[in-house]
Amino acid sequence: AQSVAQPEDQVNVAEGNPLTVKCTYSVSGNPYLFWYVQYPNRGLQFLLKYITGDNLVKGSYGFEAEFNKSQTSFHLKKPSALVSDSALYFCAVRDIRLGNKFYFGSGTKLNVKP
Amino acid sequence: AAGVIQSPRHLIKEKRETATLKCYPIPRHDTVYWYQQGPGQDPQFLISFYEKMQSDKGSIPDRFSAQQFSDYHSELNMSSLELGDSALYFCASSLVIGDRGFGTGELFFGEGSRLTVL
């Protein structure tokens, strides 16, 4: 079964501090992993992805994520949070062996306080 | 760069009415996905199309149907609307990846159509 888990409904962090939003996956074979951000009443914006290669991938707005195969994780990180980073973050996995299905996690609300 | 276009952006309907949402994918994208996102919920997959054929089906009610046309735009038709159908409906497009295509993997989302059923 394919699944993506985001164990935290909400993450609170002070501006300037590092942030981590967690994601774990369970998928057979090599996963295609993604992070999206959603601002209120807006569509989902692509942040970054892991397909193959270096485990640390860099994306938009200073975000990065680390793929850890042994822990089946793909945590989103940023060294220094901004208030404007406050939004809903979704982890997703795509399985090319099953008709290109695309699964989202339940989302994590990031609150960055000044 | 061209993005995914959805129309209408907002729609208000009464119970038991019908509604049609339209999606225009990014040019040359061969896959279209429809998602429903209720208040405070994650996007729920409804249905997808690859090269104008239905490729996968998720939690789409029998009252809903969708199709992809020869110009690759897609329409989601919703009938006998219920209060619980009030949600944000997203369309996304992509190039298929793997043996059948050369996509880069990510889905590109439109801004969504907000349906309110009164």
Chai-1 contact restraints between the chains, C-beta under 6 A:
chainA,res_idxA,chainB,res_idxB,connection_type,confidence,min_distance_angstrom,max_distance_angstrom,comment,restraint_id
A,Y32,B,G105,contact,1.0,0.0,6.0,A-B,restraint_1
A,F34,B,E106,contact,1.0,0.0,6.0,A-B,restraint_2
A,G43,B,F109,contact,1.0,0.0,6.0,A-B,restraint_3
A,G43,B,G110,contact,1.0,0.0,6.0,A-B,restraint_4
A,G43,B,E111,contact,1.0,0.0,6.0,A-B,restraint_5
A,G43,B,G112,contact,1.0,0.0,6.0,A-B,restraint_6
A,L44,B,F109,contact,1.0,0.0,6.0,A-B,restraint_7
A,F46,B,E106,contact,1.0,0.0,6.0,A-B,restraint_8
A,K49,B,G105,contact,1.0,0.0,6.0,A-B,restraint_9
A,K49,B,E106,contact,1.0,0.0,6.0,A-B,restraint_10
A,I51,B,G105,contact,1.0,0.0,6.0,A-B,restraint_11
A,I96,B,I97,contact,1.0,0.0,6.0,A-B,restraint_12
A,I96,B,G98,contact,1.0,0.0,6.0,A-B,restraint_13
A,G99,B,S55,contact,1.0,0.0,6.0,A-B,restraint_14
A,G99,B,D56,contact,1.0,0.0,6.0,A-B,restraint_15
A,N100,B,V96,contact,1.0,0.0,6.0,A-B,restraint_16
A,K101,B,D56,contact,1.0,0.0,6.0,A-B,restraint_17
A,F102,B,L107,contact,1.0,0.0,6.0,A-B,restraint_18
A,F104,B,D42,contact,1.0,0.0,6.0,A-B,restraint_19
A,F104,B,P43,contact,1.0,0.0,6.0,A-B,restraint_20
A,S106,B,D42,contact,1.0,0.0,6.0,A-B,restraint_21
A,G107,B,D42,contact,1.0,0.0,6.0,A-B,restraint_22
